[in-house]
């Protein structure tokens, strides 16, 4: 199954979304029910969010490089 993730090309929006998601995952409620399995699941969700953020940063970088190359081509 293919999961498409679309970038906003807005770094502040991407960082805000990442921060919100990870902050929720780091909340420790119901400590008595917290175990290794739950920790592993949350770790996986945090890792997935970090990879999405990294992908959005790469998309933003490529977009900016593409625009700067277009500008350089037009300037010459």
Short mmCIF file of the C-alpha atoms (twelve columns), coordinates in Angstrom:
data_MODEL
# 
_entry.id   MODEL 
# 
loop_
_atom_site.group_PDB 
_atom_site.id 
_atom_site.type_symbol 
_atom_site.label_atom_id 
_atom_site.label_alt_id 
_atom_site.label_comp_id 
_atom_site.label_asym_id 
_atom_site.label_seq_id 
_atom_site.Cartn_x 
_atom_site.Cartn_y 
_atom_site.Cartn_z 
_atom_site.pdbx_PDB_model_num 
ATOM 1  C CA . UNK A 1  0.000  0.000  0.000   1 
ATOM 2  C CA . UNK A 2  1.317  3.399  -0.975  1 
ATOM 3  C CA . UNK A 3  0.970  6.267  1.492   1 
ATOM 4  C CA . UNK A 4  1.345  9.699  -0.079  1 
ATOM 5  C CA . UNK A 5  2.480  12.522 2.174   1 
ATOM 6  C CA . UNK A 6  2.188  16.018 0.773   1 
ATOM 7  C CA . UNK A 7  4.507  18.807 1.831   1 
ATOM 8  C CA . UNK A 8  3.204  22.261 2.620   1 
ATOM 9  C CA . UNK A 9  6.470  23.947 1.563   1 
ATOM 10 C CA . UNK A 10 6.013  26.063 4.691   1 
ATOM 11 C CA . UNK A 11 8.692  25.245 7.251   1 
ATOM 12 C CA . UNK A 12 6.986  26.991 10.159  1 
ATOM 13 C CA . UNK A 13 3.758  25.076 9.512   1 
ATOM 14 C CA . UNK A 14 5.659  21.773 9.243   1 
ATOM 15 C CA . UNK A 15 7.558  22.431 12.476  1 
ATOM 16 C CA . UNK A 16 4.372  23.423 14.276  1 
ATOM 17 C CA . UNK A 17 2.593  20.247 13.152  1 
ATOM 18 C CA . UNK A 18 5.585  18.120 14.213  1 
ATOM 19 C CA . UNK A 19 5.760  19.829 17.607  1 
ATOM 20 C CA . UNK A 20 2.042  19.343 18.256  1 
ATOM 21 C CA . UNK A 21 2.142  15.665 17.353  1 
ATOM 22 C CA . UNK A 22 5.285  14.849 19.347  1 
ATOM 23 C CA . UNK A 23 4.127  16.855 22.380  1 
ATOM 24 C CA . UNK A 24 0.951  14.746 22.501  1 
ATOM 25 C CA . UNK A 25 2.990  11.555 22.198  1 
ATOM 26 C CA . UNK A 26 5.265  12.583 25.060  1 
ATOM 27 C CA . UNK A 27 2.385  13.204 27.472  1 
ATOM 28 C CA . UNK A 28 2.432  10.594 30.202  1 
ATOM 29 C CA . UNK A 29 -1.110 9.887  31.299  1 
ATOM 30 C CA . UNK A 30 -2.273 6.697  32.986  1 
ATOM 31 C CA . UNK A 31 1.227  5.840  34.186  1 
ATOM 32 C CA . UNK A 32 -0.095 2.549  35.616  1 
ATOM 33 C CA . UNK A 33 -0.992 1.403  32.065  1 
ATOM 34 C CA . UNK A 34 2.305  2.528  30.546  1 
ATOM 35 C CA . UNK A 35 4.491  -0.389 29.467  1 
ATOM 36 C CA . UNK A 36 7.205  -1.336 26.995  1 
ATOM 37 C CA . UNK A 37 4.740  -2.031 24.210  1 
ATOM 38 C CA . UNK A 38 3.184  1.429  24.477  1 
ATOM 39 C CA . UNK A 39 6.635  2.995  24.658  1 
ATOM 40 C CA . UNK A 40 7.671  1.156  21.479  1 
ATOM 41 C CA . UNK A 41 4.502  2.292  19.668  1 
ATOM 42 C CA . UNK A 42 5.029  5.918  20.658  1 
ATOM 43 C CA . UNK A 43 8.684  5.718  19.667  1 
ATOM 44 C CA . UNK A 44 7.619  4.492  16.229  1 
ATOM 45 C CA . UNK A 45 5.107  7.319  15.834  1 
ATOM 46 C CA . UNK A 46 7.732  9.897  16.833  1 
ATOM 47 C CA . UNK A 47 10.209 8.386  14.367  1 
ATOM 48 C CA . UNK A 48 7.585  8.468  11.598  1 
ATOM 49 C CA . UNK A 49 6.804  12.134 12.359  1 
ATOM 50 C CA . UNK A 50 10.513 12.986 12.313  1 
ATOM 51 C CA . UNK A 51 10.935 11.283 8.936   1 
ATOM 52 C CA . UNK A 52 7.957  13.185 7.539   1 
ATOM 53 C CA . UNK A 53 9.453  16.454 8.801   1 
ATOM 54 C CA . UNK A 54 12.810 15.542 7.232   1 
ATOM 55 C CA . UNK A 55 11.059 14.829 3.928   1 
ATOM 56 C CA . UNK A 56 9.242  18.159 4.068   1 
ATOM 57 C CA . UNK A 57 12.561 19.931 4.724   1 
ATOM 58 C CA . UNK A 58 14.117 18.185 1.732   1 
ATOM 59 C CA . UNK A 59 11.109 19.119 -0.449  1 
ATOM 60 C CA . UNK A 60 11.440 22.736 0.664   1 
ATOM 61 C CA . UNK A 61 15.172 22.737 -0.072  1 
ATOM 62 C CA . UNK A 62 14.663 21.234 -3.531  1 
ATOM 63 C CA . UNK A 63 11.892 23.738 -4.245  1 
ATOM 64 C CA . UNK A 64 14.098 26.667 -3.206  1 
ATOM 65 C CA . UNK A 65 17.049 25.348 -5.214  1 
ATOM 66 C CA . UNK A 66 14.824 24.915 -8.243  1 
ATOM 67 C CA . UNK A 67 13.581 28.479 -7.944  1 
ATOM 68 C CA . UNK A 68 17.102 29.842 -7.538  1 
ATOM 69 C CA . UNK A 69 18.257 27.903 -10.614 1 
ATOM 70 C CA . UNK A 70 15.342 29.318 -12.623 1 
ATOM 71 C CA . UNK A 71 16.350 32.799 -11.475 1 
ATOM 72 C CA . UNK A 72 19.985 32.199 -12.462 1 
ATOM 73 C CA . UNK A 73 18.945 30.883 -15.876 1 
ATOM 74 C CA . UNK A 74 16.793 33.954 -16.516 1 
ATOM 75 C CA . UNK A 75 19.526 36.314 -15.318 1 
ATOM 76 C CA . UNK A 76 22.136 35.008 -17.752 1 
# 
